[in-house]
């Protein structure tokens, strides 16, 4: 490389690192409900210039969509069956519940830009439902979880609890009561 320019694979690796730095910075910024999250603030936190930020995410909506998609990917990957089906389900539901309040700002702002019926938004919910359905089915077949509930109903109960204003200490007993109510008597 006599020209002194970085090779294409090196540039691609640097671009991927920048994208990851931007997403990490945005994730951290949006986790603080009191923070004013501007694109400039995200670029500052990521340690990249505005041109790099906008090259990766042409607008705020694209950044929010990428954050949402990454979070759904992590959530879906965590849906793993276990030796005790009810434990596997409730552990995964706990992870989902912990995801909801911290992501309220991302989702609510994303919905300002996006129709809630848009396939992108519905697709995230559908993917999470599909990931959790086998866990629920296994727990129901083991007679550890009530058979009269669907994964959609459980998601809706969790979302209702997550919408209540309060910190984790306030919300957790309500969520635990919901989990206790899922178990067979």
PAKOLNU-796018 format. One line per 10 residues: number of its first residue (from 1); their letters; for each residue x, y, z of N, C-alpha, C, O, CB. Coordinates in nm, 3 decimals. Glycine has a CB too. Layout:
# residues N
NUM) a) X/Y/Z/X/Y/Z/X/Y/Z/X/Y/Z/X/Y/Z ~ ... .
# end
This chain:
# residues 185
1) xxxxxxxxxx) 0.084/-0.118/0.000/0.000/0.000/0.000/0.087/0.124/0.000/0.106/0.188/0.104/-0.095/0.000/0.121 ~ 0.139/0.156/-0.111/0.228/0.270/-0.124/0.156/0.402/-0.106/0.218/0.501/-0.068/0.295/0.268/-0.258 ~ 0.025/0.406/-0.131/-0.047/0.534/-0.124/-0.068/0.581/0.019/-0.099/0.698/0.041/-0.180/0.521/-0.192 ~ -0.052/0.492/0.118/-0.072/0.532/0.255/-0.216/0.527/0.300/-0.246/0.558/0.415/-0.019/0.669/0.275 ~ -0.308/0.489/0.211/-0.449/0.479/0.248/-0.476/0.344/0.312/-0.411/0.245/0.278/-0.539/0.500/0.124 ~ -0.570/0.341/0.402/-0.608/0.216/0.469/-0.676/0.125/0.369/-0.746/0.171/0.278/-0.700/0.244/0.590 ~ -0.656/-0.003/0.386/-0.720/-0.099/0.296/-0.870/-0.103/0.323/-0.916/-0.058/0.428/-0.658/-0.240/0.314 ~ -0.944/-0.156/0.227/-1.089/-0.162/0.239/-1.133/-0.240/0.364/-1.220/-0.192/0.436/-1.149/-0.226/0.115 ~ -1.075/-0.360/0.393/-1.116/-0.430/0.514/-1.087/-0.350/0.641/-1.165/-0.356/0.736/-1.047/-0.565/0.522 ~ -0.978/-0.277/0.645/-0.945/-0.195/0.761/-1.047/-0.083/0.777/-1.092/-0.054/0.888/-0.803/-0.138/0.747 .
11) xxxxxxxxxx) -1.085/-0.019/0.664/-1.185/0.087/0.671/-1.320/0.031/0.715/-1.391/0.095/0.793/-1.200/0.157/0.534 ~ -1.354/-0.089/0.666/-1.482/-0.149/0.704/-1.484/-0.181/0.854/-1.586/-0.161/0.920/-1.509/-0.277/0.621 ~ -1.373/-0.231/0.907/-1.363/-0.261/1.050/-1.376/-0.133/1.132/-1.443/-0.131/1.235/-1.230/-0.332/1.082 ~ -1.313/-0.026/1.087/-1.322/0.102/1.157/-1.465/0.155/1.153/-1.514/0.209/1.252/-1.226/0.205/1.096 ~ -1.532/0.140/1.039/-1.671/0.184/1.028/-1.761/0.104/1.122/-1.850/0.161/1.185/-1.721/0.169/0.883 ~ -1.737/-0.025/1.133/-1.817/-0.109/1.224/-1.792/-0.068/1.369/-1.886/-0.064/1.449/-1.783/-0.259/1.204 ~ -1.667/-0.038/1.403/-1.636/0.008/1.540/-1.706/0.141/1.568/-1.761/0.160/1.676/-1.484/0.024/1.560 ~ -1.704/0.231/1.472/-1.772/0.360/1.491/-1.922/0.340/1.511/-1.983/0.403/1.598/-1.746/0.453/1.370 ~ -1.981/0.254/1.430/-2.125/0.227/1.444/-2.155/0.172/1.583/-2.251/0.215/1.648/-2.172/0.127/1.335 ~ -2.074/0.078/1.629/-2.093/0.021/1.762/-2.075/0.127/1.871/-2.151/0.130/1.968/-1.995/-0.095/1.785 .
21) xxxxxxxxxx) -1.975/0.215/1.855/-1.954/0.322/1.953/-2.075/0.416/1.957/-2.116/0.459/2.064/-1.826/0.402/1.920 ~ -2.130/0.446/1.842/-2.247/0.534/1.835/-2.366/0.468/1.904/-2.436/0.532/1.982/-2.282/0.569/1.689 ~ -2.390/0.341/1.874/-2.503/0.271/1.936/-2.486/0.260/2.087/-2.582/0.278/2.162/-2.519/0.130/1.875 ~ -2.364/0.231/2.133/-2.339/0.223/2.277/-2.363/0.358/2.344/-2.424/0.365/2.451/-2.196/0.175/2.305 ~ -2.315/0.463/2.281/-2.335/0.597/2.337/-2.483/0.633/2.339/-2.532/0.688/2.438/-2.256/0.702/2.255 ~ -2.553/0.603/2.233/-2.697/0.633/2.227/-2.773/0.552/2.331/-2.863/0.604/2.397/-2.753/0.605/2.087 ~ -2.737/0.426/2.345/-2.803/0.339/2.444/-2.786/0.399/2.584/-2.882/0.405/2.661/-2.744/0.195/2.440 ~ -2.666/0.442/2.615/-2.640/0.504/2.744/-2.714/0.635/2.761/-2.767/0.663/2.868/-2.492/0.527/2.762 ~ -2.718/0.715/2.657/-2.786/0.845/2.665/-2.936/0.826/2.685/-2.997/0.894/2.767/-2.760/0.928/2.538 ~ -2.995/0.733/2.611/-3.139/0.712/2.623/-3.178/0.639/2.751/-3.296/0.640/2.789/-3.189/0.635/2.504 .
31) xxxxxxxxxx) -3.082/0.577/2.819/-3.112/0.509/2.945/-3.142/0.609/3.056/-3.208/0.574/3.155/-2.995/0.419/2.985 ~ -3.096/0.731/3.042/-3.120/0.834/3.142/-3.242/0.914/3.102/-3.235/0.995/3.009/-2.996/0.927/3.159 ~ -3.357/0.893/3.171/-3.480/0.961/3.130/-3.473/1.113/3.143/-3.554/1.183/3.081/-3.594/0.909/3.210 ~ -3.381/1.164/3.221/-3.371/1.309/3.239/-3.278/1.374/3.138/-3.272/1.497/3.129/-3.322/1.340/3.380 ~ -3.206/1.294/3.061/-3.106/1.349/2.969/-3.173/1.409/2.846/-3.274/1.359/2.797/-3.008/1.240/2.927 ~ -3.114/1.517/2.798/-3.151/1.575/2.669/-3.064/1.505/2.567/-2.942/1.524/2.564/-3.132/1.733/2.666 ~ -3.124/1.424/2.482/-3.047/1.342/2.391/-3.056/1.400/2.250/-3.152/1.376/2.177/-3.096/1.196/2.392 ~ -2.955/1.477/2.215/-2.947/1.531/2.079/-2.848/1.446/2.001/-2.769/1.371/2.058/-2.903/1.682/2.080 ~ -2.854/1.458/1.870/-2.758/1.386/1.787/-2.616/1.434/1.818/-2.523/1.353/1.817/-2.791/1.407/1.636 ~ -2.598/1.562/1.846/-2.466/1.614/1.880/-2.415/1.552/2.011/-2.297/1.521/2.023/-2.471/1.768/1.893 .
41) xxxxxxxxxx) -2.506/1.534/2.108/-2.467/1.472/2.235/-2.426/1.327/2.214/-2.331/1.279/2.276/-2.583/1.480/2.337 ~ -2.495/1.257/2.128/-2.460/1.118/2.099/-2.323/1.112/2.031/-2.240/1.029/2.067/-2.568/1.050/2.010 ~ -2.299/1.199/1.936/-2.168/1.203/1.868/-2.057/1.233/1.970/-1.951/1.172/1.967/-2.168/1.310/1.755 ~ -2.084/1.329/2.061/-1.985/1.364/2.163/-1.956/1.244/2.252/-1.840/1.211/2.278/-2.034/1.483/2.248 ~ -2.061/1.177/2.300/-2.042/1.061/2.387/-1.969/0.947/2.315/-1.892/0.873/2.377/-2.177/1.011/2.439 ~ -1.993/0.933/2.186/-1.930/0.825/2.109/-1.787/0.860/2.069/-1.709/0.772/2.031/-2.012/0.795/1.984 ~ -1.753/0.988/2.077/-1.619/1.030/2.037/-1.601/1.030/1.885/-1.492/1.003/1.835/-1.516/0.941/2.100 ~ -1.710/1.060/1.814/-1.704/1.067/1.667/-1.756/1.203/1.622/-1.823/1.274/1.697/-1.786/0.950/1.601 ~ -1.724/1.237/1.500/-1.774/1.362/1.444/-1.917/1.347/1.395/-1.968/1.236/1.379/-1.684/1.409/1.331 ~ -1.980/1.459/1.370/-2.118/1.458/1.322/-2.128/1.389/1.186/-2.227/1.320/1.158/-2.171/1.600/1.312 .
51) xxxxxxxxxx) -2.027/1.407/1.101/-2.031/1.342/0.969/-2.032/1.190/0.984/-2.103/1.121/0.912/-1.910/1.387/0.883 ~ -1.953/1.139/1.078/-1.950/0.994/1.102/-2.085/0.947/1.156/-2.136/0.843/1.115/-1.838/0.957/1.201 ~ -2.142/1.024/1.246/-2.274/0.989/1.300/-2.377/0.982/1.188/-2.451/0.884/1.177/-2.318/1.092/1.407 ~ -2.383/1.086/1.106/-2.485/1.091/1.000/-2.454/0.995/0.885/-2.546/0.957/0.811/-2.497/1.232/0.947 ~ -2.330/0.957/0.868/-2.298/0.857/0.767/-2.355/0.721/0.809/-2.400/0.642/0.726/-2.143/0.847/0.745 ~ -2.353/0.695/0.939/-2.407/0.569/0.991/-2.558/0.573/1.010/-2.627/0.474/0.986/-2.341/0.537/1.123 ~ -2.608/0.688/1.053/-2.750/0.703/1.082/-2.796/0.838/1.026/-2.775/0.941/1.090/-2.779/0.694/1.236 ~ -2.857/0.838/0.907/-2.893/0.963/0.841/-2.986/1.052/0.923/-2.994/1.173/0.898/-2.957/0.932/0.709 ~ -3.055/0.995/1.018/-3.145/1.075/1.101/-3.171/1.006/1.233/-3.129/0.893/1.257/-3.276/1.101/1.028 ~ -3.241/1.076/1.319/-3.272/1.026/1.452/-3.356/0.898/1.445/-3.333/0.805/1.523/-3.346/1.133/1.533 .
61) xxxxxxxxxx) -3.451/0.894/1.353/-3.537/0.775/1.340/-3.453/0.651/1.310/-3.476/0.546/1.368/-3.642/0.797/1.230 ~ -3.357/0.663/1.220/-3.274/0.548/1.185/-3.191/0.501/1.304/-3.170/0.381/1.322/-3.181/0.584/1.068 ~ -3.144/0.595/1.385/-3.069/0.559/1.505/-3.160/0.487/1.604/-3.122/0.384/1.660/-3.008/0.686/1.570 ~ -3.279/0.540/1.626/-3.374/0.476/1.719/-3.414/0.337/1.670/-3.426/0.244/1.749/-3.499/0.563/1.735 ~ -3.434/0.323/1.540/-3.470/0.192/1.485/-3.357/0.091/1.506/-3.382/-0.025/1.538/-3.503/0.204/1.334 ~ -3.233/0.136/1.488/-3.118/0.046/1.508/-3.107/0.004/1.654/-3.080/-0.112/1.684/-2.988/0.114/1.462 ~ -3.128/0.098/1.745/-3.125/0.065/1.888/-3.234/-0.036/1.922/-3.208/-0.135/1.991/-3.144/0.191/1.973 ~ -3.354/-0.011/1.874/-3.467/-0.100/1.901/-3.440/-0.239/1.844/-3.463/-0.339/1.911/-3.597/-0.042/1.841 ~ -3.392/-0.246/1.721/-3.365/-0.376/1.657/-3.257/-0.452/1.734/-3.270/-0.573/1.753/-3.321/-0.356/1.511 ~ -3.152/-0.384/1.778/-3.047/-0.450/1.855/-3.101/-0.506/1.986/-3.068/-0.617/2.026/-2.932/-0.354/1.883 .
71) xxxxxxxxxx) -3.184/-0.428/2.054/-3.240/-0.473/2.181/-3.331/-0.593/2.162/-3.329/-0.686/2.243/-3.317/-0.359/2.249 ~ -3.410/-0.593/2.056/-3.497/-0.707/2.028/-3.412/-0.830/1.996/-3.445/-0.941/2.038/-3.594/-0.676/1.910 ~ -3.303/-0.812/1.921/-3.213/-0.924/1.891/-3.159/-0.987/2.019/-3.159/-1.109/2.033/-3.097/-0.876/1.803 ~ -3.114/-0.905/2.112/-3.060/-0.955/2.239/-3.168/-1.028/2.318/-3.144/-1.135/2.373/-3.002/-0.839/2.322 ~ -3.285/-0.970/2.322/-3.396/-1.031/2.394/-3.433/-1.166/2.334/-3.453/-1.263/2.407/-3.517/-0.938/2.393 ~ -3.443/-1.173/2.204/-3.479/-1.300/2.138/-3.371/-1.405/2.159/-3.402/-1.522/2.181/-3.500/-1.277/1.986 ~ -3.246/-1.366/2.155/-3.136/-1.461/2.175/-3.136/-1.517/2.317/-3.087/-1.627/2.340/-3.002/-1.394/2.146 ~ -3.191/-1.442/2.411/-3.194/-1.486/2.551/-3.305/-1.587/2.579/-3.307/-1.645/2.688/-3.210/-1.367/2.641 ~ -3.395/-1.610/2.486/-3.506/-1.704/2.506/-3.456/-1.846/2.483/-3.466/-1.901/2.373/-3.625/-1.671/2.410 ~ -3.403/-1.904/2.589/-3.346/-2.039/2.580/-3.422/-2.132/2.674/-3.447/-2.098/2.790/-3.195/-2.039/2.615 .
81) xxxxxxxxxx) -3.458/-2.251/2.624/-3.525/-2.347/2.712/-3.430/-2.395/2.821/-3.308/-2.389/2.806/-3.577/-2.467/2.630 ~ -3.488/-2.444/2.930/-3.408/-2.493/3.040/-3.465/-2.623/3.095/-3.570/-2.669/3.051/-3.398/-2.389/3.151 ~ -3.395/-2.680/3.192/-3.441/-2.805/3.253/-3.573/-2.786/3.326/-3.656/-2.876/3.331/-3.336/-2.858/3.350 ~ -3.591/-2.669/3.382/-3.716/-2.636/3.450/-3.787/-2.531/3.363/-3.751/-2.414/3.366/-3.691/-2.583/3.599 ~ -3.886/-2.574/3.286/-3.949/-2.482/3.190/-4.004/-2.354/3.252/-3.990/-2.247/3.193/-4.060/-2.553/3.120 ~ -4.066/-2.361/3.369/-4.121/-2.239/3.430/-4.009/-2.143/3.468/-4.025/-2.021/3.456/-4.205/-2.274/3.554 ~ -3.897/-2.195/3.514/-3.783/-2.111/3.550/-3.727/-2.044/3.425/-3.694/-1.925/3.426/-3.672/-2.194/3.622 ~ -3.715/-2.120/3.316/-3.665/-2.062/3.190/-3.758/-1.951/3.144/-3.711/-1.844/3.102/-3.653/-2.171/3.081 ~ -3.888/-1.974/3.150/-3.984/-1.872/3.108/-3.978/-1.749/3.197/-3.967/-1.637/3.147/-4.126/-1.930/3.108 ~ -3.984/-1.768/3.327/-3.987/-1.651/3.416/-3.855/-1.575/3.415/-3.854/-1.453/3.431/-4.020/-1.695/3.559 .
91) xxxxxxxxxx) -3.744/-1.645/3.395/-3.614/-1.576/3.383/-3.615/-1.488/3.259/-3.568/-1.374/3.262/-3.497/-1.678/3.376 ~ -3.668/-1.541/3.149/-3.676/-1.463/3.026/-3.775/-1.347/3.040/-3.748/-1.237/2.993/-3.716/-1.553/2.909 ~ -3.889/-1.372/3.103/-3.986/-1.265/3.125/-3.926/-1.154/3.212/-3.953/-1.036/3.190/-4.114/-1.321/3.190 ~ -3.847/-1.192/3.310/-3.779/-1.093/3.395/-3.686/-1.007/3.309/-3.682/-0.885/3.324/-3.698/-1.163/3.510 ~ -3.613/-1.071/3.220/-3.523/-0.995/3.131/-3.603/-0.900/3.043/-3.564/-0.785/3.023/-3.439/-1.091/3.043 ~ -3.715/-0.948/2.991/-3.802/-0.864/2.909/-3.856/-0.747/2.992/-3.857/-0.633/2.946/-3.918/-0.946/2.851 ~ -3.901/-0.775/3.112/-3.955/-0.670/3.197/-3.849/-0.566/3.231/-3.877/-0.446/3.230/-4.013/-0.729/3.325 ~ -3.729/-0.611/3.260/-3.620/-0.518/3.289/-3.587/-0.433/3.166/-3.542/-0.319/3.179/-3.494/-0.593/3.335 ~ -3.610/-0.488/3.048/-3.588/-0.417/2.921/-3.690/-0.305/2.903/-3.655/-0.197/2.854/-3.596/-0.515/2.803 ~ -3.815/-0.328/2.942/-3.923/-0.234/2.909/-3.907/-0.094/2.966/-3.906/0.002/2.889/-4.052/-0.290/2.956 .
101) xxxxxxxxxx) -3.894/-0.076/3.097/-3.886/0.062/3.147/-3.766/0.140/3.096/-3.778/0.259/3.067/-3.884/0.061/3.297 ~ -3.651/0.075/3.086/-3.531/0.143/3.039/-3.538/0.183/2.893/-3.466/0.272/2.848/-3.412/0.055/3.060 ~ -3.625/0.117/2.819/-3.636/0.145/2.676/-3.760/0.228/2.643/-3.788/0.253/2.526/-3.639/0.016/2.597 ~ -3.833/0.269/2.744/-3.955/0.346/2.722/-3.927/0.470/2.640/-4.005/0.503/2.550/-4.018/0.384/2.855 ~ -3.818/0.540/2.670/-3.783/0.663/2.598/-3.754/0.633/2.451/-3.800/0.706/2.363/-3.662/0.731/2.663 ~ -3.679/0.527/2.424/-3.648/0.490/2.285/-3.776/0.458/2.210/-3.800/0.510/2.101/-3.550/0.370/2.280 ~ -3.858/0.372/2.270/-3.980/0.328/2.202/-4.078/0.443/2.185/-4.135/0.460/2.077/-4.047/0.213/2.279 ~ -4.097/0.523/2.290/-4.194/0.633/2.277/-4.149/0.734/2.173/-4.231/0.785/2.096/-4.215/0.703/2.413 ~ -4.019/0.765/2.169/-3.971/0.859/2.069/-3.976/0.797/1.929/-4.009/0.865/1.832/-3.828/0.904/2.101 ~ -3.945/0.669/1.920/-3.953/0.600/1.791/-4.096/0.606/1.738/-4.117/0.624/1.618/-3.907/0.453/1.805 .
111) xxxxxxxxxx) -4.194/0.590/1.826/-4.333/0.594/1.783/-4.376/0.734/1.738/-4.473/0.748/1.664/-4.424/0.545/1.895 ~ -4.303/0.837/1.784/-4.331/0.972/1.734/-4.295/0.982/1.586/-4.360/1.053/1.510/-4.253/1.078/1.816 ~ -4.190/0.910/1.546/-4.144/0.912/1.407/-4.214/0.807/1.321/-4.219/0.819/1.199/-3.994/0.889/1.403 ~ -4.268/0.706/1.385/-4.311/0.587/1.314/-4.453/0.549/1.353/-4.488/0.556/1.471/-4.216/0.470/1.341 ~ -4.533/0.511/1.259/-4.667/0.459/1.285/-4.653/0.330/1.365/-4.578/0.241/1.324/-4.745/0.435/1.151 ~ -4.724/0.317/1.479/-4.710/0.196/1.560/-4.751/0.068/1.486/-4.712/-0.042/1.526/-4.792/0.209/1.686 ~ -4.828/0.083/1.379/-4.868/-0.034/1.301/-4.769/-0.064/1.188/-4.789/-0.159/1.112/-5.006/-0.012/1.243 ~ -4.664/0.017/1.177/-4.563/-0.005/1.073/-4.497/-0.141/1.095/-4.471/-0.180/1.208/-4.457/0.109/1.075 ~ -4.470/-0.212/0.988/-4.411/-0.346/1.002/-4.285/-0.351/1.088/-4.262/-0.451/1.157/-4.379/-0.400/0.866 ~ -4.204/-0.246/1.086/-4.082/-0.247/1.167/-4.115/-0.261/1.315/-4.055/-0.342/1.385/-4.001/-0.119/1.143 .
121) xxxxxxxxxx) -4.211/-0.181/1.364/-4.247/-0.184/1.505/-4.317/-0.315/1.538/-4.283/-0.381/1.637/-4.338/-0.064/1.540 ~ -4.414/-0.352/1.458/-4.486/-0.477/1.482/-4.394/-0.597/1.469/-4.413/-0.697/1.538/-4.604/-0.489/1.385 ~ -4.295/-0.587/1.382/-4.201/-0.697/1.364/-4.119/-0.725/1.489/-4.091/-0.841/1.519/-4.109/-0.666/1.250 ~ -4.081/-0.622/1.563/-4.007/-0.642/1.687/-4.090/-0.715/1.789/-4.042/-0.808/1.855/-3.961/-0.508/1.744 ~ -4.214/-0.674/1.803/-4.305/-0.743/1.896/-4.327/-0.886/1.851/-4.324/-0.979/1.932/-4.440/-0.668/1.908 ~ -4.350/-0.906/1.722/-4.376/-1.041/1.669/-4.255/-1.131/1.693/-4.271/-1.248/1.727/-4.409/-1.035/1.519 ~ -4.135/-1.078/1.674/-4.015/-1.158/1.697/-4.001/-1.196/1.843/-3.966/-1.310/1.875/-3.891/-1.081/1.651 ~ -4.029/-1.101/1.933/-4.020/-1.131/2.076/-4.127/-1.233/2.116/-4.099/-1.324/2.194/-4.037/-1.002/2.159 ~ -4.248/-1.219/2.063/-4.353/-1.316/2.092/-4.313/-1.455/2.043/-4.331/-1.554/2.114/-4.486/-1.272/2.026 ~ -4.258/-1.461/1.923/-4.216/-1.590/1.867/-4.104/-1.653/1.950/-4.099/-1.775/1.965/-4.170/-1.572/1.721 .
131) xxxxxxxxxx) -4.016/-1.571/2.003/-3.907/-1.623/2.086/-3.959/-1.677/2.219/-3.909/-1.777/2.269/-3.803/-1.514/2.111 ~ -4.059/-1.610/2.276/-4.112/-1.651/2.405/-4.215/-1.763/2.400/-4.234/-1.835/2.498/-4.173/-1.536/2.472 ~ -4.281/-1.778/2.287/-4.388/-1.878/2.275/-4.342/-2.020/2.309/-4.413/-2.089/2.383/-4.444/-1.876/2.134 ~ -4.227/-2.068/2.257/-4.184/-2.204/2.294/-4.156/-2.220/2.444/-4.179/-2.327/2.500/-4.059/-2.241/2.216 ~ -4.107/-2.113/2.507/-4.083/-2.120/2.652/-4.216/-2.137/2.726/-4.226/-2.218/2.818/-4.009/-1.993/2.701 ~ -4.316/-2.059/2.686/-4.448/-2.070/2.749/-4.509/-2.207/2.724/-4.562/-2.269/2.815/-4.541/-1.960/2.697 ~ -4.501/-2.254/2.601/-4.558/-2.385/2.566/-4.494/-2.495/2.650/-4.564/-2.582/2.703/-4.540/-2.414/2.416 ~ -4.362/-2.493/2.663/-4.292/-2.595/2.742/-4.336/-2.590/2.888/-4.358/-2.695/2.950/-4.139/-2.577/2.732 ~ -4.348/-2.470/2.943/-4.389/-2.456/3.083/-4.535/-2.499/3.103/-4.569/-2.557/3.206/-4.370/-2.310/3.131 ~ -4.620/-2.472/3.004/-4.759/-2.515/3.013/-4.770/-2.666/3.000/-4.848/-2.730/3.071/-4.843/-2.446/2.905 .
141) xxxxxxxxxx) -4.694/-2.724/2.908/-4.696/-2.870/2.891/-4.641/-2.943/3.013/-4.679/-3.057/3.039/-4.615/-2.910/2.767 ~ -4.552/-2.878/3.088/-4.499/-2.936/3.212/-4.594/-2.910/3.330/-4.565/-2.949/3.443/-4.360/-2.877/3.243 ~ -4.707/-2.844/3.303/-4.808/-2.810/3.405/-4.750/-2.723/3.516/-4.787/-2.735/3.633/-4.867/-2.939/3.466 ~ -4.657/-2.635/3.477/-4.596/-2.542/3.572/-4.654/-2.402/3.558/-4.649/-2.322/3.651/-4.445/-2.538/3.552 ~ -4.709/-2.373/3.441/-4.768/-2.241/3.412/-4.911/-2.264/3.363/-4.938/-2.359/3.289/-4.683/-2.162/3.306 ~ -4.999/-2.176/3.404/-5.140/-2.186/3.364/-5.154/-2.200/3.213/-5.084/-2.134/3.136/-5.219/-2.063/3.412 ~ -5.245/-2.286/3.173/-5.265/-2.315/3.031/-5.364/-2.219/2.965/-5.381/-2.223/2.843/-5.313/-2.457/3.014 ~ -5.429/-2.134/3.043/-5.533/-2.047/2.987/-5.482/-1.909/2.946/-5.561/-1.820/2.918/-5.644/-2.030/3.087 ~ -5.351/-1.892/2.942/-5.292/-1.764/2.902/-5.208/-1.782/2.776/-5.145/-1.885/2.755/-5.206/-1.706/3.015 ~ -5.209/-1.680/2.693/-5.124/-1.678/2.574/-5.003/-1.590/2.602/-5.002/-1.511/2.697/-5.202/-1.628/2.448 .
151) xxxxxxxxxx) -4.903/-1.603/2.519/-4.785/-1.517/2.533/-4.824/-1.371/2.510/-4.765/-1.282/2.571/-4.675/-1.560/2.434 ~ -4.920/-1.346/2.422/-4.966/-1.209/2.398/-5.028/-1.149/2.524/-5.003/-1.032/2.556/-5.068/-1.206/2.282 ~ -5.107/-1.227/2.596/-5.169/-1.177/2.718/-5.063/-1.146/2.823/-5.071/-1.045/2.893/-5.270/-1.279/2.774 ~ -4.964/-1.232/2.834/-4.856/-1.209/2.930/-4.778/-1.082/2.894/-4.746/-1.002/2.981/-4.761/-1.331/2.936 ~ -4.748/-1.065/2.765/-4.679/-0.942/2.721/-4.762/-0.819/2.755/-4.708/-0.719/2.803/-4.652/-0.948/2.569 ~ -4.891/-0.825/2.729/-4.976/-0.709/2.756/-4.981/-0.676/2.905/-4.983/-0.558/2.942/-5.118/-0.735/2.704 ~ -4.984/-0.779/2.992/-4.981/-0.753/3.137/-4.849/-0.686/3.175/-4.848/-0.591/3.254/-4.999/-0.884/3.217 ~ -4.739/-0.736/3.120/-4.609/-0.678/3.152/-4.599/-0.534/3.104/-4.548/-0.448/3.175/-4.498/-0.762/3.090 ~ -4.649/-0.510/2.984/-4.644/-0.373/2.930/-4.727/-0.279/3.016/-4.688/-0.164/3.038/-4.695/-0.371/2.785 ~ -4.841/-0.328/3.065/-4.926/-0.244/3.151/-4.853/-0.209/3.280/-4.860/-0.094/3.325/-5.060/-0.316/3.183 .
161) xxxxxxxxxx) -4.785/-0.305/3.339/-4.710/-0.277/3.462/-4.594/-0.182/3.432/-4.568/-0.090/3.509/-4.657/-0.410/3.524 ~ -4.526/-0.203/3.322/-4.410/-0.119/3.287/-4.450/0.026/3.261/-4.367/0.115/3.276/-4.340/-0.176/3.164 ~ -4.575/0.050/3.222/-4.621/0.187/3.195/-4.647/0.266/3.323/-4.657/0.388/3.319/-4.746/0.184/3.111 ~ -4.658/0.197/3.434/-4.682/0.264/3.562/-4.556/0.342/3.600/-4.445/0.288/3.593/-4.721/0.162/3.675 ~ -4.573/0.467/3.640/-4.458/0.548/3.678/-4.409/0.503/3.815/-4.486/0.491/3.910/-4.492/0.699/3.679 ~ -4.282/0.478/3.822/-4.218/0.436/3.946/-4.086/0.369/3.914/-4.060/0.328/3.801/-4.310/0.341/4.025 ~ -4.004/0.359/4.016/-3.875/0.295/3.995/-3.889/0.144/4.009/-3.999/0.093/4.032/-3.770/0.348/4.096 ~ -3.778/0.073/3.994/-3.780/-0.073/3.998/-3.831/-0.124/4.132/-3.902/-0.224/4.137/-3.640/-0.129/3.971 ~ -3.797/-0.055/4.238/-3.842/-0.097/4.372/-3.995/-0.092/4.383/-4.055/-0.174/4.452/-3.778/-0.007/4.481 ~ -4.055/0.003/4.316/-4.202/0.017/4.316/-4.267/-0.086/4.223/-4.368/-0.146/4.258/-4.242/0.159/4.275 .
171) xxxxxxxxxx) -4.209/-0.105/4.104/-4.269/-0.192/4.003/-4.246/-0.340/4.028/-4.331/-0.423/3.994/-4.216/-0.156/3.868 ~ -4.133/-0.375/4.087/-4.097/-0.516/4.099/-4.200/-0.600/4.175/-4.229/-0.711/4.131/-3.964/-0.528/4.166 ~ -4.256/-0.554/4.286/-4.356/-0.638/4.354/-4.480/-0.664/4.266/-4.540/-0.771/4.275/-4.399/-0.572/4.485 ~ -4.516/-0.568/4.184/-4.630/-0.590/4.094/-4.596/-0.696/3.989/-4.676/-0.783/3.958/-4.672/-0.458/4.026 ~ -4.474/-0.685/3.935/-4.431/-0.782/3.836/-4.422/-0.921/3.899/-4.464/-1.020/3.838/-4.295/-0.741/3.775 ~ -4.369/-0.929/4.019/-4.357/-1.059/4.087/-4.495/-1.119/4.113/-4.513/-1.240/4.101/-4.280/-1.044/4.221 ~ -4.592/-1.036/4.148/-4.730/-1.083/4.167/-4.784/-1.141/4.038/-4.851/-1.244/4.040/-4.821/-0.970/4.216 ~ -4.755/-1.075/3.926/-4.797/-1.128/3.796/-4.732/-1.264/3.771/-4.799/-1.358/3.728/-4.761/-1.029/3.683 ~ -4.600/-1.275/3.797/-4.532/-1.403/3.776/-4.592/-1.512/3.865/-4.612/-1.625/3.821/-4.382/-1.388/3.803 ~ -4.619/-1.477/3.990/-4.679/-1.575/4.082/-4.815/-1.621/4.030/-4.851/-1.738/4.045/-4.694/-1.515/4.224 .
181) xxxxx) -4.890/-1.530/3.970/-5.021/-1.563/3.916/-5.017/-1.652/3.791/-5.118/-1.711/3.754/-5.095/-1.437/3.883 ~ -4.901/-1.662/3.727/-4.886/-1.748/3.611/-4.876/-1.894/3.648/-4.912/-1.982/3.570/-4.766/-1.707/3.531 ~ -4.826/-1.921/3.768/-4.800/-2.059/3.809/-4.930/-2.134/3.835/-5.029/-2.077/3.880/-4.711/-2.062/3.934 ~ -4.925/-2.263/3.807/-5.040/-2.351/3.836/-5.052/-2.365/3.988/-4.951/-2.368/4.060/-5.023/-2.492/3.768 ~ -5.172/-2.373/4.034/-5.195/-2.385/4.181/-5.161/-2.525/4.230/-5.174/-2.553/4.349/-5.341/-2.353/4.216 .
# end
